Amino acid sequence: MAPKASPGGKAVKKAAVGKAQKNISKPPKVKCLTKLWHPNINVEGDICLSLLRLNSIDGLGWAPTRRLKDVIWGLNSLFTDLLNFEDPLNIEAAEQYSKDKDKFQAKVREYVSAYARR
């Protein structure tokens, strides 16, 4: 799911999207199935992404007008340009990125090698 320019390279990242809900006023349930080292994904695979929240502080949360493609684009942006250090889910990864980007990228590559099949 990530382009070559991201620390994860072309690694395959799997996510599970819950089945469509009858009530489209609620965001879908999405979980990352591939273990990743990322500021916005914790070790359980929970994902911190505004559009997956019913109420978000940035005003970009879920709306009934959103579609699955919006979720996919949002997930893709996590691996390209949308790293949230204001409210990270994986605080240790966020701190490491802020303090030592080389160590952070090495740990990302380690996780990719161990958990993400190409």
N, C-alpha and C positions, 0 to 999 in steps of 0.2 A: 504494500500500500504506500510505501514511501519512495520518492524519487531518489536517484543516485546521489544527489547533492546533500541529502540529509545524512546525519550520523549513522543511521540504520541502513543506508544504502538501498539495495534492491531486495532486502529481506522480505520474506512473506510474513505479513502480520495478519492474524485472524481475529475477527470480532464476531460476536453473536448479537444479533438484533432480535429482540422479542417479537412475537407474532403481532400483526396489526391489531390494534385495540379498537373496539367499537366506539369508545369515547376518544375522539381525536383531540380533545382539549388537553390530554395528558401526553407527555413525551414518551417515546418508546424506551424500553429498557435495553441498554447496550452495554456489553462487557467485552473487554479485550481478552481473548483466549490464549494469546501468545504472551509469555512473560517478557516484559520489557523494562528497561531502565529509562524512565521518562518522568519529568516533573509533574505531568498531568495524568499519569496512570499509576495506580498503586499496585502492590504485589498480588492483590486479590483480583486485579483486572478491572477495578472500578475506574471510570473515566470522568475527569473533570472537564466538562465542555459546556459552556453557557446554554447552548440550544438544547441540551439534554435535561435542563432544569426547568421546572414549572415557573419558578420565580428566580431571576438572576439579578445581581446587583448592577450589571451593565446594561440591562434592558433588552438584551438579545436572547432571552430565554425562549422556551418553546411557545409556539403559537399554532392554532389549528390550521393555519395556512401553510405550514411547513410540510415538507414531503421527505421521503426516504433519501432522495438525492441530496437534500440539505444536510442530512445526517452524514452521508458519505463524504461530502465536501468538507464538512466540519472535522471529521476524523482525519481526512487527508491533510488538512491544514495543521493538525497537531504534529504531524511529522515533517512539516516544511517550514512554517513561519509563525505558528501560534503557540509559543511556549509561554505559559502564564506563571510569572514569578510573584505576582501580587497575592495569589491564592492557590499555591500548588497543592496537589493531593499527595505527592511524594516529596516531602520537605527535604529529605536527604539528597535526592537527585537534584533538586533545585539549588540547594546550597552548594553542592559539588560543581554544578554548572557555573554558578556565579564566581566561585573561588578558583577553580582549575578546569578550564574547558577541555584541556588535553586529557586529563584523568577521566572526566565525564565521557568524552568520546571513546576512550579506551574501554570503559565499562559498558557503554552501549554496544560496542563491537563484541565484547565478551558475551553479553546476553544474546545478541544476534547469532553468534556462533553456537551457543549452547541451546537456544530455544526456538529460533526462527529458521526454518528450512528454506533453502533457496530453490 
